[in-house]
Amino acid sequence: MLSTTLLPAQTTDVNFKWKTLPSIPDNMGFAGAYVATTDDFLLVMGGANFPDGIAPWDGGKKVWTNKIFALKDKQGHWASLGHLPIPMGYGAVTSFENSVYIAGGSNQKGHLSAVYKLTWKNSEWCVENLASLPFQLANCSSVRIDNFWYVVGGIKSPDSSTAESLCWRMDLTELAKGWEVCPPIPGEGRMLSVVANKGGSLVVLSGVSLTDGKRSYLQDAYVLEDNTRWSRIADLPESVAAAPSPAWFDHQSSSLFVFGGDNGSLANQDLKHDHPGFSNRIVAYNFATGLWNYKPDKIDTSGKPQTGKTWVPVTTGATYWAGGIVLPSGEIRPGIRTPQVIWGVIKQD
């Protein structure tokens, strides 16, 4: 077992400058959207919100969408770019060779196992049905490493009493082979974990475990070596459940950066609209030293460091696009979505 170790913040010399891009064209925004890039477009697809404006604790109805929004230029405007095959969200997504791959998730009918390949041709989406997931799955995490698409964790149904330790992958150059079962994640089964591609190795960290449906917020972290065995790295200083995923790995500094997340400290408090919002901190792991640290600057789009609070979303994807890291839409407080799109430029000191 490895204890949490913190390093003084100045040892990780990667900094970020943040700004907002044009908001997606929806007044509320969506949580659980599939975030990807293809043909130079930034895509925000599907997800769910409460369109009647009534909070879930007041009886608001959660509604999934099949809308696809696309941004071609960071100074431009979002366009509606067709629809997903069905309303869906909270599943796995990746991009590969100008196609987008979507797996699992949920909608108003329950959890899903369908897998789709979407390719934009002749001003429309060509949809190909691929081998389904081994079972229905939502609240999972995913990342592509070279030509392999990994899907980890999640829950089988909305009322699951436990979360999954599963790790599956698909070779996107040999789609007919379907899904390969990889060694399960050590520790507790988890949903809403954060994943990353660490120079060809899969990283899985944090998330939420379930015991008879009761949530526990996790701080452990693992690396899958050679797709055969897991090794444990130092625990995070706090949980970063549901942080935008995949996390960003910077090769030059050999550091992994996680943006925001939920540490669970307020999970058992009935705050409703008084919830202060999720974390806007950046936590980094240096693989050379084996230590975690908090970055001194928080995610702030005002242009003036440390001036205030930027609502950093959870239950959304993260991707590298137009020279920066994008954190689009998502959930900024329990039940509250945002159409805001945050974009961060990486700066090496």
HELIX and SHEET records of a PDB file:
HELIX    1   1 ALA A    9  THR A   11  5                                   3    
HELIX    2   2 PRO A   56  ASP A   58  5                                   3    
HELIX    3   3 LEU A  175  LYS A  177  5                                   3    
HELIX    4   4 LYS A  272  ASP A  274  5                                   3    
SHEET    1   A 4 VAL A  14  LEU A  21  0                                        
SHEET    2   A 4 VAL A 341  GLN A 348 -1                                        
SHEET    3   A 4 GLY A 324  PRO A 328 -1                                        
SHEET    4   A 4 THR A 319  TRP A 321 -1                                        
SHEET    1   B 4 TYR A  34  THR A  38  0                                        
SHEET    2   B 4 PHE A  41  MET A  45 -1                                        
SHEET    3   B 4 LYS A  67  LEU A  71 -1                                        
SHEET    4   B 4 ALA A  79  HIS A  83 -1                                        
SHEET    1   C 2 ALA A  48  ASN A  49  0                                        
SHEET    2   C 2 VAL A  63  TRP A  64 -1                                        
SHEET    1   D 4 ALA A  92  PHE A  96  0                                        
SHEET    2   D 4 SER A  99  ASN A 107 -1                                        
SHEET    3   D 4 GLY A 110  LYS A 121 -1                                        
SHEET    4   D 4 GLU A 124  LEU A 130 -1                                        
SHEET    1   E 4 SER A 141  ILE A 145  0                                        
SHEET    2   E 4 PHE A 148  VAL A 152 -1                                        
SHEET    3   E 4 CYS A 167  ASP A 171 -1                                        
SHEET    4   E 4 TRP A 179  VAL A 181 -1                                        
SHEET    1   F 4 VAL A 194  LYS A 198  0                                        
SHEET    2   F 4 SER A 201  LEU A 205 -1                                        
SHEET    3   F 4 ALA A 221  GLU A 225 -1                                        
SHEET    4   F 4 ARG A 229  ILE A 233 -1                                        
SHEET    1   G 2 VAL A 208  THR A 211  0                                        
SHEET    2   G 2 LYS A 214  TYR A 217 -1                                        
SHEET    1   H 4 TRP A 248  ASP A 250  0                                        
SHEET    2   H 4 SER A 255  GLY A 261 -1                                        
SHEET    3   H 4 SER A 279  ASN A 286 -1                                        
SHEET    4   H 4 LEU A 291  TYR A 294 -1                                        
SHEET    1   I 2 GLU A 331  ARG A 333  0                                        
SHEET    2   I 2 ILE A 336  ARG A 337 -1                                        
END                                                                             
